[in-house]
Amino acid sequence: MPAPVIRLGLIGHGTVGSAFATALRQRADAIERSLGVRLHLARVAVRQPAKHRTRLHGVVVTDDALQIADEPSLDIIVEASGALGASHWLQRGLDRGATVVTANKFAVAAEPALLTALADGEPRLQIEAAVAAAVPIVRALRESLAGEEILSIRGVLNGTTTCVLSHVERGATFADGLALAQQHGYAEENADLDLSGADAAAKLALLCTLAWRRPVSLRDVRSGGITSAIESHVREAARIGQRVRLVASAHIDQTVHAAVRPTALEASDPLATASDALNVVELRTALAGPLVWSGGGAGGTRTASALLGDVIAAARALAGTRTTRVAA
């Protein structure tokens, strides 16, 4: 008897979207054995459909993202476009009852309705891939630490700036470090959102919203970034055993205080282990004390890993089954 089918729509088929589609195709049989359902990528929205149809055999390819969000036959919408206006698509999907999975931190961090849904624990809004890619900090806050009091958050959350600063420590110029980050796929050709601190600020806003169950928007986070002027500070810090990193930090009293700024870290600081594209997140909690996560926080395959994890969690809920983890 054929397994039941859960139909997916994908918005965006660039670095992240194509990596997700490939991973889904490669893992389809293992996922079906684990869940008892088949995940079928039915539709994809891209800007130029003709360029993608040969790579997406058997998939309906369109240039209408809103049509994907509104299509009633699609159970899960995966948004990997990076478009600043994607919040509209995500909200439309939620409004019609679909589960939406996104890697787009700005689409959520700048949209009050989505932040409210996140703060309220809406299970159909899945955002693991939007914060620290493969590092499972979102699921930890939503599930494992649901009964905890989160006292503070600190993190190195932007792979581009960490890559640049790591190369400057090794003697490269700021410009050469940025070129290498772009070459590795950590940075876009226009890296302003990374270098200005906006990317890390959006991620921090999402973590604050999850930790303290109140909407914290991108506008609520004070952010500063890095420029080539930081070269001398990085090298002086390295000379005395410190590392400069773009640190996102937040704590709460009556209000949430959140900021992103370049910071010189002592070698013993957990955040100082961040190098190249590694992300590190530290939570201080009332019961468990300090907790630290680290791992690949940038790149197509790492982000695709988080998207796939959220899709499997959503499919498990839709199928009404409890299963073991899919084998690697």
N, C-alpha and C positions, 0 to 999 in steps of 0.2 A: 504494500500500500504506500503510495507516495506521501512524503512528509508534507504537512501544511506549509504554506509559503507566506513569508512576511515580506512585503514589497517596500523597497527603498527608493527614495529620490535623492539625487546628489546635486547640489548647487556648487559649481566650481570644479574644474578638472585640471588645475595647474599642478604645482609641485606637491601640495598636500592632497588635493583631491585625487590625482592620478595614483599617488602612493596608497591611498585608502582603497581605491577601486582594485588595484593590483593585489593588496593584502586580502581583501574580501574574496576575490576569485581564488587565490591560492589556498585560503583556509576554509573554503566553503564546505568541503566534505567533513572536516574535523568539527566545524561548528554545528553542522547538521547532526552528527553523531552525538554531540554533547547536549544540544538543545531539543532535538527531536523536531525541529522546524528548519525550513530552508530559507536562507536570506537571499533575496533576488533583487539585484540592482536593476530597476525597471526603467528609470528615466534619469537623464543628466541634463542640466542647464549650463551652457557655456556661452561666451560672447560670439564665438565663431564656430558654429556647429560643424561645418564642412571639414575643419581641421581635426576633428576628434572622432568622427564616425567610424573611421577605419580601425581605431584603437578600442572602440566600444561596440564590438559585434553583438547584435541582438538586443541592444539598448536603444530606446527612443531618445534621441538627442535634440534639444531645442535651445533657443536663445531666450526663453521666457522663464525666468526664475520664479516669478509670481505664480505662473501656471503650475510649477512643481509644488509650491507651497499649498496651493488650493486643491490639487488633485485628490479627490476622495479615495481613490484606490491605493494611495501610498500611505503605509502605516508609519514609516519613519522618514524624516527629512534630515539629511546630513548636509550642513552648510560649511563649505570649505573654500569660499570665494575670497574671503578677506575684504569684501566690499563694505564700505562705511555705511551704506544704506541697507545692510542685510537685516537689521532689526525688524523691518517691516515684514520681510518674508518669514522670519522666525515667529513673530506674533501671529501672522495669518495661519501658520501651521498649527500653533497652539490653539488658536480660536476654533479651528475645525476639529480638534481632538487628536491630532497627530502628536507623536513624540518628535522633538527637534533636538538634534545633536550638532553642536557648533564648535569650531576652533577659533571663532571671531570674538576676541575679547572686547574690542571697541563697540561692536554691535550690541553687546549686553551692558557694558559699563556706562554707556551714554544714553540708555533707554530706560526711563523710570518704570514702565510697566514690566519689563523683563527683570529688572533688579528687584522689584517687589515680588515677582513670582519666585525668584531665586531665594530671597530672604524668607519667603513663606514655605520653602521646601517643595515647590512644585516638582513632582517626580518626572514629568514629561519634558523638562528643560534640563539637558545634560551638557555640561561645559568643561569636562576634564581636559580636553585638548586645548582649551583657551588659556590655561594657566600652566606653565612649566612643562608642556607637552607630555612626555612619557612619565613624569613624576606624579604619582597618584595622590596628590595633596587634596584635590577637591573631594574625592571619595572618602578620604580620611576625615575631613571636616564634616561631611554630610552624614557619615555612617559611624565609623569607629569612634569618633570623638563627640558624638551627638549629645552625650551626657556630661561633657566636660565644660569647664569655664576656661575660655581662652583669654589669657592675660595679655599676650603681645604676639606680634608677627614680625619676623625679619626674613628677608630673602634677597638673593641675587637671582633675578628673574628674567634678565634679558641676555640672550646668547650673543647678540651682535656686540654689545659694549664689553662683555667679558672677553670675547675673542680679541677685540681691538686692544684692550688693556693688557691682556696676556702677551700679545706680540710686542707691545711697547716695552713691557718688562724685559723681554728678551733682546731688546735693542732695535726693534723696527720703528719706523716713524708711524705716527697716527694714520696718515694716509695709506701707508702700506698695510697696516693692520686692518683697516677698513676694507681694502681691496681683497685681502685674504678672507675676511668674513663673508664678503659677497661671493667670492670664488667657491667657498664651501657651502653656499646656499643658506647661511644663517641670516644674511641681510639682503634686503631688496636693493635694487639699483638706487632708489631714493631711500636712504636710511634715516631720514629726519625723525620719524616717529620713534626709532630706536635710540638715536643719539640724544634726542631732547629729553628722554625720560618718560615720554608719553606711553610707550608700550608697557614698561614696568608699572607705571601708575595705573593703567587700566587693569592689569593683572592683580595689583594690590587691592584695587577697589572691589574686585570679585571675591578675593579672599576675605576681606573685611565683611562683606555682605554675608558670606557663609558663616564666618566665625561668630559674628554678633547678631545675626538674624535681623538685620535692619538694612535697608537700601543705602549703600555707599557708592556714590557715582564717581566717575573720572574727575568731575569738577571739585570733588571734596578732597582730592589728593594734591598736595603741594609737590611739584616736581621740578627737578633740575637735571641737566644732562652733562655730557662731556663734549669737549672740542679739542682741537689740536693743542690748545694752551695747557692741557693737563699733562703733557709729556714729561715736563721737568718734575712735576709732583709725583708721578708714577715712579720715575727713576730714583728720586730721593727717598721715597718710601721703601723701595726695594733695597736700597743701600742699608737701611736700618732694620731690615727684616719684616717690613710690613707690605701689604698688598692693597692697592686702591681698587675698589669695586663700586659699581652703581648699586647702592643698597636701598631696598624698599623696606620701610618699617612702619608699624602702626601699633597703637595701644588705645585703650578705652578708659575713660572715667565717666563723666556724664555724657560726653560726646566722643566720637572717634577722631583720633589724631593720626593722620597718615601722610607720609612724605617719601619722596624718592630723591636721593642725592648721592654724589660720589663721596666715598668714605674711605679713610685709611684704616685697615683692619690689622690687628695683631695676628701673628702667625698661628696662635692658638685658637683663634675665632673659627667656629665651624664654617662661617661664610667665606673665609679666606681659602678654603679648599676649591672654590669655584674657579675653573680654568677653562679656556676655550669656550665650548658651548655648554658646559656643565651648569645646571641650575642647582641651587641649594636653598631650602626653606627651613627655618627654625620657628617652632611654636613654643611658647612658654604657657604651661597649663597649670591649673590649681591642683589637680590630683596626680597627674602623671609626670609633672615637672617638665623639663625641656625635652623636646622631641625634634629630630632632624631628619629631613629627607634630601636626597641628592640623586641626580641622574640627568640624562640627556634632555635638555630643555628647548632644543631647536632642531630644525631639519624636517624634511618631508616624512621620512619613515617613522621617526619618533612621534610626530604629531598624529600620523595615521594610526599608530599603535593605540593612542588614547581615544581616537575616534572609534576605532573598532571595539575597544573595551566598552565604551558607552553604548554602542549599537547592540552589543551582545547583552548588556544589562537591560536595555529597553526591550529587546526581543524576548528575553527570559520573562519579563513582566507581562508582555503581551501574550506569551504562550501559556502563562500560568504554571510554569514548571520550576522546579528547583534542581539545579544540575551542578556538577563539578566543573572546575575550570577546564577550558579547552586546552588540550595538550599542545605544547610548543612544537 
